Amino acid sequence: MNFKPIIIVAGEPNSIFFEIFFKTINKNKFKSPIILIASKKIILKQSKILKKKINLNLINESSVIKNKLKKINLINVDYKQTQAFNKISSKSNKYISSCFDIAVNLIKKNVSDKLINGPISKKSFLNNKFNGITEYLANKTNTKKFAMIIYNKKLSVCPLTTHLPIKQVSNKINKHEIINKVKLINNFWKKRFNKKVKIAITGLNPHCESIDNFNEDEEIILPTIKSLKKSNYDIQGPFSADTLFLKNNRKKFDLIIGMYHDQVLTPLKTLFEYDAINITIGLPFIRVSPDHGPNESMLGKNKSNNLSLLNSIKFLDF
């Protein structure tokens, strides 16, 4: 059986990505070949410091279809940096953007429909143009309906709003967004896991109560849940977020939709730490990334946990 390759955009060159990549590749075997899009010079510089060896099959974008792919294939994207590690800055923006351009182009040519990106500094790379990489890729592929899932096989979460300041969250909560997210998640679960997903939805306000005249939980969230139930979705809520993640409550559900980023990501990361991956659904391909950032403080120390990257590759190894 031929497995489509997994395309990996290495992301920020001054991150822990290559360390966790070396650890993952050298200790595990995968069915799918990997096409890594990155700077060969940076790989060699960092592998020397980290004392890691890796065999790379150098290919290029135009010949990738003709060439027989090996275990690890590299499309080199030049990046001028004299040191193995440096401070994160906007200097890498053009390099990262070029890597994504190559990846999306390969996907358009039907080379693969599986994409992983390494950690990227949102502040530096996105420059306030997009809330996150989820939105960046949605814009790049002209995708209007999408959702970010932080996935663990025991429990997953989806924030209705992603990297928004808290003061902006309530204005973005509406029936249309909730319905779109639920439909995307339900379709994804059916396609990937061949099952109907069990969804819980949190309220916005503490205990789903508000001292304001307008209560989003009563006026928006509850009526939307009732409407979705009538359409045969397995969905319950709104639940108070402070008790929903208790063991006997969370075990009833596959996924919890929260109203904002930290409302659901904080408890999930507390429960599973590095044992979770970030999935964007709704794109013309499956996009996965490790559920952590560049982690500048750990550069070159060889102490970073590679579990999230390992799980990202395993999830796409089909």
KAQUI-V994333 format. One record per residue. D_LAST is the distance of its C-alpha to the last C-alpha in whole Angstrom. Layout:
d_last=D_LAST
d_last=D_LAST
//
This chain:
d_last=10
d_last=9
d_last=6
d_last=8
d_last=9
d_last=9
d_last=13
d_last=15
d_last=19
d_last=21
d_last=23
d_last=27
d_last=28
d_last=30
d_last=28
d_last=26
d_last=23
d_last=23
d_last=24
d_last=21
d_last=19
d_last=21
d_last=21
d_last=17
d_last=17
d_last=20
d_last=19
d_last=15
d_last=13
d_last=9
d_last=7
d_last=7
d_last=11
d_last=12
d_last=15
d_last=17
d_last=20
d_last=23
d_last=27
d_last=27
d_last=30
d_last=29
d_last=27
d_last=29
d_last=32
d_last=30
d_last=28
d_last=32
d_last=33
d_last=30
d_last=31
d_last=27
d_last=26
d_last=23
d_last=22
d_last=22
d_last=21
d_last=23
d_last=22
d_last=24
d_last=23
d_last=25
d_last=23
d_last=20
d_last=19
d_last=21
d_last=21
d_last=18
d_last=16
d_last=16
d_last=15
d_last=16
d_last=18
d_last=20
d_last=22
d_last=25
d_last=27
d_last=30
d_last=32
d_last=35
d_last=36
d_last=38
d_last=37
d_last=34
d_last=34
d_last=36
d_last=36
d_last=34
d_last=36
d_last=35
d_last=36
d_last=32
d_last=31
d_last=31
d_last=29
d_last=26
d_last=27
d_last=27
d_last=23
d_last=22
d_last=24
d_last=22
d_last=19
d_last=20
d_last=21
d_last=18
d_last=16
d_last=19
d_last=19
d_last=16
d_last=14
d_last=11
d_last=11
d_last=10
d_last=13
d_last=14
d_last=18
d_last=20
d_last=23
d_last=26
d_last=29
d_last=30
d_last=33
d_last=33
d_last=31
d_last=31
d_last=35
d_last=35
d_last=34
d_last=31
d_last=30
d_last=27
d_last=24
d_last=23
d_last=26
d_last=26
d_last=22
d_last=24
d_last=27
d_last=25
d_last=23
d_last=26
d_last=24
d_last=27
d_last=25
d_last=22
d_last=22
d_last=21
d_last=19
d_last=20
d_last=17
d_last=18
d_last=17
d_last=20
d_last=22
d_last=21
d_last=23
d_last=24
d_last=27
d_last=29
d_last=30
d_last=29
d_last=31
d_last=34
d_last=37
d_last=38
d_last=41
d_last=39
d_last=37
d_last=39
d_last=40
d_last=36
d_last=36
d_last=36
d_last=35
d_last=33
d_last=31
d_last=30
d_last=30
d_last=27
d_last=25
d_last=25
d_last=24
d_last=21
d_last=20
d_last=21
d_last=19
d_last=16
d_last=16
d_last=17
d_last=14
d_last=11
d_last=13
d_last=15
d_last=18
d_last=21
d_last=21
d_last=24
d_last=26
d_last=29
d_last=31
d_last=33
d_last=37
d_last=38
d_last=41
d_last=42
d_last=42
d_last=41
d_last=45
d_last=47
d_last=50
d_last=50
d_last=51
d_last=48
d_last=45
d_last=41
d_last=40
d_last=43
d_last=43
d_last=39
d_last=37
d_last=38
d_last=39
d_last=36
d_last=34
d_last=37
d_last=36
d_last=32
d_last=33
d_last=35
d_last=32
d_last=30
d_last=28
d_last=28
d_last=29
d_last=32
d_last=34
d_last=36
d_last=36
d_last=38
d_last=35
d_last=37
d_last=37
d_last=33
d_last=31
d_last=33
d_last=32
d_last=33
d_last=32
d_last=29
d_last=28
d_last=28
d_last=26
d_last=22
d_last=23
d_last=26
d_last=27
d_last=30
d_last=32
d_last=32
d_last=30
d_last=31
d_last=32
d_last=29
d_last=27
d_last=30
d_last=30
d_last=26
d_last=26
d_last=29
d_last=27
d_last=24
d_last=25
d_last=22
d_last=20
d_last=18
d_last=16
d_last=18
d_last=16
d_last=17
d_last=17
d_last=19
d_last=18
d_last=17
d_last=14
d_last=12
d_last=14
d_last=14
d_last=16
d_last=18
d_last=21
d_last=24
d_last=26
d_last=27
d_last=29
d_last=32
d_last=34
d_last=32
d_last=32
d_last=32
d_last=33
d_last=29
d_last=29
d_last=26
d_last=24
d_last=20
d_last=19
d_last=18
d_last=16
d_last=14
d_last=13
d_last=12
d_last=10
d_last=8
d_last=8
d_last=6
d_last=4
d_last=0
//
